[in-house]
Amino acid sequence: MKGNQWTVTDSNGQSHNIGCKVKSWGGPEITVDSNTYRVKSSNWFVNVVDYTVDFPGANCHVVMIGNKMRLAVNGVYQDDNSEYIPVSSTPAWIWVLVAVSVIGGWFFGGLICALIGILLSTQYITAGIQKNTGKVVGLFVVFLVIAAVFFGLNLMLTAAL
């Protein structure tokens, strides 16, 4: 299990604990002041969660993409002070690339290629949220090259048998 913990102080000066973890079985969980909530990913292939927690004077968003977890308070991510952009603003074509990478990776290169597709998909989503289209396209081209190499290796192995 991988997880993160944060402490947020509301406008009344009261401290609140927010935690999240991704369990091997059962999916992600978010803990707010010792209350645990099971959340569902918005994607079948990659863990994608954007969970809102409101305290007086503090609007918090726990964002999980893959195994990376971040907390945004009042529109600012706490780890790097960048602007919070909702996961729901991810363009639809990014989700198509995610599906193509995972399913295509499985069919053309097997399990290893599908896992590479999942890893690259987390990067597609992150870059898509940041409106970095060039990075998304570049990563997808990298995936296509990897899938072609795996497909070629599979063909050579089958021909040798």
BELZIWO-V432160 format. One line per field, one symbol per residue. ss: DSSP state (@ for helix, = for strand, . for the rest). A space follows every 50 residues. Layout:
ss = ???
This chain:
ss = .========.....=========...======..====.........=== =====..========..======..==.....=...@@@..@@@@@@@@@ @@@@@@@@@@@@@@@@@@@@@@@@@@@@@...@@@@@@@@@@@@@@@@@@ @@@@@@@@@@.
